[in-house]
């Protein structure tokens, strides 16, 4: 089975995960921006990774457009975000992006924030979000922790988080 990892990365966390996954699966990884350089028809399994922002997986529509063209392939998605793996919001976010009845299999991987590499609008939105959380009356402990966390750059990515995705892809063979 021939596999490729395609990624959409803003600050580098998704690219890092794509490279780790490709290394473990002994396949290539390529940025979504360079997708025209390959023949997707050559692949049986397409793994797509992108970053989460405000509960949405960026460029996920690309996967569903490809699925419409060829439903015979295996489609796997990984979403990278700043929330920890155990956040109660993750299952809800994943289900909103990838319906349970979809043949697309989704995984969430915790990444981080890198303000230095963010677009200006993303930086502003994150700073406003942090400010809103800090000013919130009756904020929960989780909201207070989140406000502190998103007020600066951080990296909570780890190669160990790709293991469930790798197991799933290996089960397809």
trRosetta pair geometry for C-beta under 8 A, 3 or more apart (Angstrom, degrees):
i j d omega theta_ij theta_ji phi_ij phi_ji
1 44 4.5 -99 -157 68 84 144
1 45 5.9 50 158 -10 117 112
1 74 8.0 17 -172 18 135 132
1 172 6.6 173 169 113 175 102
1 173 5.2 -134 11 -108 132 83
2 27 7.5 129 -172 -123 57 119
2 42 6.2 -67 112 144 152 77
2 43 5.0 -118 109 -122 98 56
2 44 5.3 113 49 8 67 90
2 45 7.3 -178 92 29 41 77
3 25 5.5 -65 87 153 145 137
3 27 4.4 -92 86 -77 89 165
3 43 6.4 84 -122 -156 18 106
3 44 6.9 -50 -70 62 60 81
3 45 4.2 -19 -107 72 88 109
3 46 7.7 -176 -151 -76 62 26
3 47 6.6 31 -176 -8 105 107
3 169 6.8 55 -118 -169 153 128
4 27 5.9 -141 -93 158 37 123
4 28 5.6 -16 -127 71 85 87
4 29 7.4 146 -175 -101 67 35
4 30 6.8 -16 -179 17 114 106
4 38 6.9 133 -137 158 164 162
4 40 7.8 -117 46 -123 145 65
4 43 4.8 -72 3 -104 107 153
4 45 7.6 165 25 91 55 65
4 46 6.1 -10 63 -118 89 64
4 47 7.0 -162 96 32 43 78
5 18 4.7 160 142 -160 125 86
5 21 5.2 135 -100 92 150 116
5 22 4.6 -116 24 -66 134 96
5 25 7.4 133 -40 48 114 135
5 27 6.4 125 -10 95 89 112
5 28 7.2 -156 35 105 78 45
5 29 4.0 -28 78 -106 107 86
5 30 7.5 146 85 20 59 58
5 47 4.6 -27 -108 77 70 111
5 48 7.9 168 -160 -82 53 25
5 49 6.8 9 -175 0 97 111
6 18 7.7 -86 104 -137 9 132
6 29 7.4 178 -78 -158 25 63
6 30 5.8 -22 -111 70 69 81
6 31 7.6 52 -162 165 67 10
6 32 5.6 84 167 -81 101 71
6 35 6.4 42 -142 -98 132 101
6 46 6.5 -6 8 -171 117 93
6 47 7.0 160 23 83 66 54
6 48 5.1 -20 71 -107 96 72
6 49 7.4 171 88 25 47 68
7 14 5.1 165 -171 141 116 102
7 15 5.7 152 114 -94 148 52
7 17 7.6 151 -114 74 139 86
7 18 3.8 -82 -46 -64 143 151
7 29 6.3 13 -4 -176 114 109
7 30 7.6 165 24 84 75 34
7 31 6.1 -53 72 -113 77 49
7 32 6.5 -119 91 -25 27 87
7 48 7.3 159 -88 -162 41 49
7 49 4.4 -14 -112 67 89 97
7 50 6.8 166 -161 -74 59 54
8 14 6.5 -19 78 118 46 157
8 31 7.3 93 -96 -163 43 72
8 32 4.4 -9 -74 9 89 137
8 33 7.9 114 -114 -30 75 79
8 48 7.8 17 -1 -177 96 90
8 49 7.2 -166 31 99 63 56
8 50 4.0 8 58 -111 106 97
8 51 7.0 -113 102 8 85 79
8 58 5.8 -134 114 104 134 104
8 59 4.5 118 -39 39 172 146
8 62 8.0 136 -42 20 136 145
9 12 5.9 83 163 -85 129 18
9 13 6.8 -180 -144 55 107 51
9 14 3.8 -162 -96 65 90 103
9 15 3.9 -72 -9 -35 170 89
9 18 7.4 -113 -46 1 125 128
9 31 7.3 -89 24 -120 94 95
9 49 7.7 17 -64 110 89 101
9 50 7.6 -145 -67 -131 47 50
9 51 6.6 97 -127 -33 48 111
9 80 8.0 10 -113 50 85 142
10 14 7.6 68 15 17 62 120
10 51 5.5 -70 12 22 105 154
10 58 7.6 60 -37 44 114 166
10 117 6.9 139 136 129 70 100
10 118 6.6 39 142 -118 120 57
10 119 6.9 -75 -162 -16 121 93
10 122 7.0 103 164 -43 153 172
11 51 7.5 81 23 -89 89 158
11 113 7.4 23 91 -161 171 38
11 114 4.0 160 177 52 129 112
11 117 3.9 128 -134 91 77 122
11 118 5.8 -15 -78 -68 120 65
12 15 5.3 -59 -148 42 46 115
12 16 6.0 51 155 -26 76 102
12 114 6.4 11 35 19 109 159
12 117 6.1 16 -9 114 105 175
13 16 5.8 -53 -151 32 30 112
13 17 6.7 26 153 -13 64 104
13 51 6.9 93 67 -98 108 109
13 80 5.0 179 118 155 111 142
13 111 3.2 72 172 -162 150 128
13 112 5.8 173 -86 39 137 80
13 114 7.4 175 -34 -8 99 115
13 155 7.5 -173 -97 -130 106 85
13 157 5.5 -176 -146 -60 97 140
14 17 5.7 -54 -149 39 35 109
14 18 6.2 39 151 -23 66 105
14 49 4.9 171 -166 134 99 108
14 50 5.9 14 -136 -136 156 20
14 51 5.2 -108 -40 -55 130 83
14 78 8.0 160 -139 101 87 98
14 80 4.5 -162 -81 26 79 142
14 111 7.0 -34 -52 -94 59 151
15 18 5.5 -53 -147 35 31 114
15 19 6.4 31 154 -19 65 104
15 29 8.0 128 -156 140 62 137
15 31 7.5 -12 -106 -89 104 92
16 19 5.8 -55 -151 35 30 110
16 20 6.5 30 152 -18 65 105
16 111 8.0 136 53 -133 117 101
16 157 6.2 81 92 138 137 161
17 20 5.6 -53 -147 36 34 112
17 21 6.2 33 155 -19 68 106
17 49 5.8 -165 93 -163 115 160
17 78 6.4 -131 138 116 138 142
17 80 5.8 -175 5 -78 148 131
17 109 5.4 114 -119 107 151 160
17 111 7.3 -83 -32 -92 124 104
17 157 6.8 -121 -61 -154 96 127
17 161 7.8 -51 -120 83 115 110
17 162 6.4 164 -157 -76 88 115
18 21 5.8 -56 -146 38 29 109
18 22 6.1 27 156 -17 65 109
18 29 4.4 128 150 -155 103 140
18 47 7.9 161 -130 111 79 110
18 49 5.1 -152 -73 44 95 139
19 22 5.8 -54 -141 40 30 110
19 23 6.1 35 156 -23 64 107
19 29 5.7 -121 -85 37 49 157
20 23 5.7 -55 -149 34 28 114
20 24 6.4 22 156 -14 63 108
20 159 5.1 -158 -149 -124 144 91
20 162 5.6 -175 115 -18 119 158
21 24 6.0 -60 -150 39 29 107
21 25 6.1 7 160 0 67 114
21 29 7.2 107 71 -82 91 124
21 47 6.3 -131 141 126 145 155
21 49 7.5 156 15 -40 149 140
21 78 7.4 -177 -59 6 153 153
21 162 5.4 -152 -82 -153 83 140
21 165 6.6 -43 -117 109 120 133
21 166 7.0 -159 -135 -74 77 88
22 25 6.1 -67 -138 51 27 97
22 26 7.8 111 166 -71 56 3
22 27 5.2 -106 -146 77 75 71
22 28 6.1 -22 -153 160 129 11
22 29 3.8 -109 -43 -37 150 103
23 26 7.5 17 -179 -75 27 44
24 162 6.8 160 15 117 154 136
24 166 5.5 -56 128 -109 141 133
25 47 7.9 141 11 -3 165 150
25 166 6.9 -155 -64 -126 92 88
25 169 6.3 -38 -103 118 130 150
30 34 5.2 -110 178 80 104 112
30 35 6.9 135 118 -88 121 50
30 37 7.0 -149 -160 66 144 114
30 38 6.2 168 27 -20 169 136
31 34 4.9 78 65 11 87 100
31 35 7.9 -103 105 -42 53 70
32 35 5.5 -4 -162 -42 47 114
32 48 7.8 56 -81 -145 112 98
32 50 7.7 14 -27 -86 143 106
32 59 6.0 73 156 156 174 158
32 62 6.5 104 -148 78 130 178
34 37 4.8 -20 167 12 89 125
34 38 7.8 69 126 -9 85 95
35 38 6.6 -72 -165 40 45 96
35 40 7.6 10 -175 -57 97 111
38 42 7.4 -107 172 38 92 122
39 42 4.7 81 91 -14 98 108
40 43 6.0 -64 -166 32 51 108
40 46 6.8 11 -154 -89 102 134
40 66 6.8 -112 175 -141 159 123
40 70 7.8 170 124 35 114 144
41 70 7.5 167 -105 -67 71 165
43 46 5.7 99 114 -70 133 80
43 73 6.9 49 107 -136 81 128
44 73 6.1 180 -173 -133 36 77
44 74 6.4 33 141 16 75 98
45 73 6.7 165 -94 -177 27 88
45 74 4.2 -18 -111 68 81 112
45 75 7.9 -176 -156 -73 57 25
45 76 6.7 15 -176 2 100 112
45 169 6.3 106 173 -144 156 98
45 172 6.1 111 -89 103 133 156
46 63 7.6 174 113 -128 121 87
46 66 6.8 -70 85 131 166 152
46 73 5.7 33 2 151 104 137
46 74 7.1 167 26 85 60 59
46 75 5.5 -12 68 -110 96 67
46 76 7.3 177 91 30 48 70
47 76 4.5 -21 -111 73 76 106
47 77 7.6 172 -162 -83 56 25
47 78 7.0 17 179 -2 99 102
47 165 7.6 87 -141 175 130 121
47 169 7.0 -24 -73 -91 127 134
48 60 7.7 130 120 -123 134 58
48 62 7.1 -180 -145 88 150 108
48 63 5.0 -141 36 -80 161 115
48 75 7.1 -7 6 -166 110 88
48 76 7.2 163 23 85 65 52
48 77 5.1 -21 71 -109 92 73
48 78 7.6 180 92 27 45 63
49 77 7.2 147 -88 -165 42 54
49 78 4.4 -14 -106 67 93 95
49 79 7.4 -175 -151 -78 64 25
49 80 6.5 44 180 -19 104 107
49 109 7.9 -15 -140 29 119 131
50 57 5.3 105 79 176 113 86
50 58 4.7 -142 164 68 126 78
50 59 5.2 -171 -109 53 154 99
50 60 6.4 -136 46 -62 143 71
50 77 7.7 -32 21 -163 91 97
50 79 6.4 -20 71 -116 69 65
50 80 7.3 -150 110 25 26 87
51 57 7.6 163 88 -147 25 59
51 58 5.5 10 63 21 73 121
51 79 7.2 91 -150 -165 16 68
51 80 5.1 -47 -106 71 64 90
51 81 6.8 123 -167 -83 68 57
51 111 7.2 -63 -120 30 94 160
52 55 7.0 6 -176 -112 105 10
52 56 6.8 152 -152 74 65 33
52 57 5.7 -38 -93 -91 71 60
52 58 7.5 -165 -97 -9 20 82
52 79 4.9 63 -54 170 103 113
52 80 6.7 -161 2 80 84 36
52 81 3.6 -24 48 -79 123 113
52 82 7.9 -129 73 9 102 68
52 83 7.9 -42 80 16 143 103
52 93 6.6 36 -145 166 142 141
52 108 7.8 7 -35 -133 141 98
53 56 6.0 -30 68 61 68 85
53 58 6.0 42 15 -51 110 108
53 122 7.1 -78 -129 -124 137 107
54 125 7.7 -62 -54 163 116 140
55 89 7.9 -96 -101 170 94 116
55 93 5.1 -136 -143 -122 72 98
55 96 6.4 -2 168 78 106 150
55 97 7.9 -169 159 -49 66 103
56 60 7.4 -135 175 10 77 124
56 97 6.7 139 -142 -93 46 110
57 60 4.1 75 91 -53 105 125
57 77 6.9 54 166 169 164 131
57 79 4.6 -93 -105 -106 114 118
57 97 4.7 78 4 -152 112 151
57 98 7.9 17 11 -34 146 94
59 62 5.0 2 167 -3 87 119
60 63 5.7 -42 -171 25 58 113
60 64 6.9 45 141 -10 76 103
60 77 6.8 41 -129 -142 98 147
60 97 5.8 -119 -124 -170 175 108
60 98 7.7 -124 -166 -63 137 85
61 64 5.6 -59 -150 43 44 108
61 65 6.1 48 151 -24 73 104
62 65 5.7 -55 -149 35 30 113
62 66 6.5 29 153 -17 64 106
63 66 5.8 -58 -152 37 31 110
63 67 6.3 36 149 -25 65 106
63 75 5.7 121 -170 -171 107 132
63 77 6.0 -29 -86 -80 170 117
63 104 6.2 82 147 -120 130 144
64 67 5.2 -44 -143 32 37 119
64 68 6.7 46 154 -24 62 97
64 104 7.5 -69 -81 -36 74 149
65 68 5.8 -48 -157 27 33 114
65 69 7.0 29 147 -15 62 105
66 69 5.6 -58 -155 36 38 112
66 70 6.7 -37 168 43 71 89
66 73 7.7 -44 144 55 108 141
66 75 7.2 147 92 -101 114 129
67 70 7.4 -97 -141 68 23 50
67 71 5.8 51 -177 -96 71 72
67 73 7.9 -124 -108 59 60 100
67 75 5.8 -50 -83 -28 104 159
67 103 7.3 156 -146 62 127 106
67 104 6.7 -73 -80 -58 145 110
68 71 7.6 16 -110 -55 15 92
70 73 5.4 54 120 -7 106 108
71 103 6.9 87 -164 48 95 153
74 105 7.9 -12 -178 14 90 113
74 169 7.8 133 128 -127 142 70
74 172 5.1 27 -105 -148 166 151
75 103 6.8 85 41 107 103 87
75 104 4.5 -45 100 -111 114 83
75 105 7.3 157 95 23 60 68
76 104 7.3 166 -96 -165 22 68
76 105 5.1 -21 -116 68 74 97
76 106 7.8 163 -166 -85 55 31
76 107 7.3 12 178 1 96 108
76 165 6.6 118 169 -156 133 97
76 168 6.7 144 -120 108 132 125
76 169 6.3 -54 -36 -79 167 96
77 97 7.9 -135 120 128 152 119
77 98 6.2 -178 51 -70 139 142
77 104 5.8 30 -8 170 113 114
77 105 7.1 175 26 87 71 46
77 106 4.7 -19 71 -108 102 77
77 107 7.1 176 94 27 54 67
78 106 7.4 149 -91 -161 34 58
78 107 4.5 -24 -108 73 82 98
78 108 7.3 158 -160 -95 68 16
78 109 5.4 23 177 -5 115 116
78 162 7.8 -11 -117 -117 159 81
78 165 5.8 -12 -78 -98 124 151
79 93 7.6 -143 107 127 157 115
79 94 6.8 -165 28 -100 138 83
79 97 6.9 85 -65 76 149 165
79 106 6.8 12 -7 -169 105 106
79 107 7.3 179 22 89 68 48
79 108 5.3 -27 67 -110 95 67
79 109 7.1 167 80 26 42 72
80 108 7.9 146 -90 -164 29 57
80 109 5.0 -29 -100 76 76 95
80 110 7.5 78 -154 -179 67 8
80 111 4.1 59 174 -39 105 132
80 157 7.6 4 -151 -100 118 113
81 90 7.8 -173 52 -108 137 92
81 93 7.8 5 -28 124 163 163
81 108 6.8 -30 21 -161 108 102
81 109 8.0 136 21 76 63 49
81 110 6.7 -51 73 -121 65 51
81 111 6.2 144 60 25 13 100
82 110 7.4 41 -169 -158 15 78
82 111 6.4 -57 -79 70 46 81
82 112 5.9 52 -118 -155 76 17
82 113 5.0 21 -107 -48 131 93
82 149 7.3 147 158 136 112 115
82 150 6.5 82 137 -98 152 93
82 154 7.7 92 -150 66 100 100
82 156 7.8 94 -158 31 53 115
83 87 4.1 -43 169 -5 120 160
83 89 6.3 -100 -145 66 167 114
83 90 6.2 -165 104 -68 133 95
83 110 6.5 -109 91 -114 46 95
84 87 5.3 130 61 -36 70 92
84 110 5.4 7 -132 -104 35 149
84 156 6.5 -65 -100 137 77 156
85 90 7.1 8 -163 -52 36 169
85 108 6.9 153 -127 104 67 103
85 109 7.8 -14 -91 -137 98 31
85 110 5.1 -93 -47 -25 75 118
85 161 6.5 -153 -80 -121 134 118
86 90 7.9 -170 148 9 5 136
87 90 4.9 111 74 -27 90 98
88 91 7.4 -45 -173 26 47 99
88 92 7.7 37 142 -4 66 112
89 92 5.6 -68 -161 46 49 112
89 93 5.7 49 148 -25 82 109
90 93 5.7 -57 -144 37 30 111
90 94 6.2 27 161 -17 67 107
90 108 4.9 -156 -164 70 117 173
91 94 5.8 -57 -145 38 31 109
91 95 6.2 26 159 -16 66 108
92 95 6.0 -59 -146 39 28 106
92 96 6.3 30 155 -21 64 107
93 96 5.8 -56 -149 34 29 112
93 97 6.5 15 157 -8 64 111
93 108 7.4 84 82 -94 115 137
94 97 6.0 -67 -150 44 30 104
94 98 6.0 -33 173 40 71 101
94 106 5.0 167 -164 115 107 136
94 108 5.7 -101 -69 -46 121 112
95 98 7.0 -76 -121 69 25 62
95 99 6.9 51 -171 -120 66 36
95 100 6.2 -1 -134 -48 99 86
97 106 6.9 130 91 -122 107 160
98 102 5.3 -111 -177 51 78 148
98 104 5.3 -116 -144 95 117 112
98 105 7.9 77 163 -170 151 9
98 106 4.0 163 36 -34 158 139
99 102 4.7 117 65 -28 78 102
105 168 5.9 -164 137 171 154 148
107 164 6.2 167 -126 93 127 109
107 165 4.6 -88 -5 -76 171 104
107 168 7.6 -163 -56 18 126 147
109 157 7.1 41 152 -131 102 87
109 161 4.7 124 -136 127 88 131
109 162 6.8 14 -106 -75 135 67
109 165 7.8 -35 -60 -23 117 136
110 156 5.0 -43 137 103 120 107
110 157 6.4 -163 103 -92 67 50
110 158 7.7 18 70 18 99 86
110 161 6.4 -153 31 -101 77 163
111 155 7.4 -52 166 -141 56 63
111 156 7.0 79 111 61 14 73
111 157 4.8 13 -130 -71 50 105
112 153 7.2 55 153 -177 111 66
112 154 4.9 -137 -152 99 108 62
112 155 4.1 -74 -37 -106 168 40
112 156 5.3 145 -75 16 92 69
112 157 6.0 -86 -11 -22 104 89
113 118 7.5 -8 -170 -52 83 129
113 126 6.7 135 -146 -154 139 155
113 150 6.3 103 -29 -135 160 65
113 152 7.6 136 84 107 121 35
113 153 5.4 -135 102 -126 80 50
113 154 5.8 40 42 37 84 72
114 117 4.5 17 113 30 117 108
114 118 6.6 164 89 -35 63 84
114 153 5.1 49 -120 -139 42 116
114 155 7.6 32 -68 -72 96 92
115 118 5.5 -47 -143 15 37 119
115 123 5.6 83 -154 -119 86 102
115 126 7.3 -140 -101 79 92 145
115 152 7.3 -81 -13 -161 131 37
115 153 4.9 -113 9 -62 88 97
116 153 6.7 -8 -3 -72 89 150
118 122 4.2 -126 -177 91 110 118
118 123 4.7 141 97 -59 126 82
118 126 7.1 -54 -162 5 171 138
119 122 4.6 91 55 8 82 105
119 123 7.0 -146 90 -8 41 86
120 123 5.8 -56 -151 34 30 112
120 124 6.4 28 154 -17 65 106
121 124 5.7 -53 -148 37 33 112
121 125 6.3 32 155 -19 66 107
122 125 5.7 -55 -145 38 31 111
122 126 6.3 29 157 -17 65 107
123 126 6.0 -59 -149 38 28 108
123 127 6.3 25 156 -17 65 109
124 127 5.8 -58 -147 38 29 110
124 128 6.3 29 155 -18 65 108
125 128 5.7 -56 -148 38 30 111
125 129 6.3 34 152 -22 64 106
126 129 5.5 -51 -147 35 33 115
126 130 6.4 34 154 -18 65 104
126 150 5.8 -138 -173 172 96 108
127 130 5.8 -51 -147 36 31 111
127 131 6.3 33 152 -19 63 107
127 151 7.8 73 -122 -131 61 61
128 131 5.6 -55 -146 38 31 113
128 132 6.2 35 154 -23 65 106
129 132 5.7 -53 -147 34 28 113
129 133 6.5 27 154 -17 62 106
129 150 6.3 -47 99 124 112 150
130 133 5.8 -57 -151 37 30 110
130 134 6.3 29 153 -19 65 108
130 147 5.4 114 -157 -154 66 66
130 150 4.7 -154 -81 96 102 98
130 151 4.5 134 -163 -82 149 75
131 134 5.7 -56 -146 36 31 111
131 135 6.2 17 159 -9 66 113
132 135 6.2 -66 -145 44 26 103
132 136 6.5 47 152 -50 62 97
133 136 5.6 -36 -151 -1 32 121
133 139 6.5 92 -177 -129 68 138
133 143 5.3 -158 -155 176 101 89
133 144 7.4 174 157 -92 102 29
133 146 5.8 -113 -155 93 160 99
133 147 3.5 -162 108 -82 119 102
133 150 7.5 90 26 48 148 123
134 139 7.9 -39 -129 -47 16 164
134 147 4.6 147 -62 -174 71 142
134 151 7.8 56 -52 -74 127 128
136 139 4.2 100 89 -73 108 101
136 143 6.2 -58 67 149 146 143
136 147 8.0 -154 20 -65 109 137
139 143 4.1 -126 -170 92 97 126
139 144 5.2 121 119 -56 124 82
139 147 7.3 -8 -172 -18 157 135
140 143 4.6 99 51 6 76 101
140 144 7.1 -138 95 -3 42 86
141 144 5.6 -53 -148 37 34 113
141 145 6.2 36 152 -20 66 106
142 145 5.6 -54 -147 38 31 113
142 146 6.2 34 152 -21 65 107
143 146 5.5 -51 -144 36 32 114
143 147 6.4 38 154 -24 64 102
144 147 5.7 -49 -149 30 31 113
144 148 6.7 28 153 -14 62 104
145 148 6.0 -58 -155 37 31 109
145 149 6.1 32 150 -23 66 112
146 149 5.5 -57 -143 37 31 114
146 150 6.1 12 167 -6 69 111
147 150 6.7 -64 -138 43 22 95
147 151 6.5 34 158 -39 58 109
148 151 6.0 -57 -155 15 27 118
149 152 8.0 -109 176 45 28 76
149 154 6.6 -73 -168 22 77 153
157 161 7.3 -104 -160 26 60 136
158 161 5.5 104 73 -13 80 99
159 162 6.1 -46 -173 17 54 111
160 163 6.0 -16 -176 -19 55 116
161 164 7.9 -38 178 20 49 95
162 165 5.2 -62 -166 47 64 115
162 166 5.7 67 138 -28 87 104
163 166 5.6 -56 -144 36 31 112
163 167 6.3 34 158 -21 66 104
164 167 5.6 -52 -147 34 33 113
164 168 6.4 34 154 -20 64 104
165 168 5.7 -55 -152 35 31 112
165 169 6.4 28 154 -16 66 106
166 169 5.8 -56 -147 38 32 108
166 170 6.2 31 155 -17 66 108
167 170 5.8 -58 -148 39 28 111
167 171 6.4 32 152 -25 63 106
168 171 5.6 -56 -153 30 32 114
168 172 7.2 39 149 -29 62 98
169 172 5.7 -45 -161 16 39 117
169 173 7.9 44 147 -27 60 95
170 173 6.1 -44 -166 13 44 114
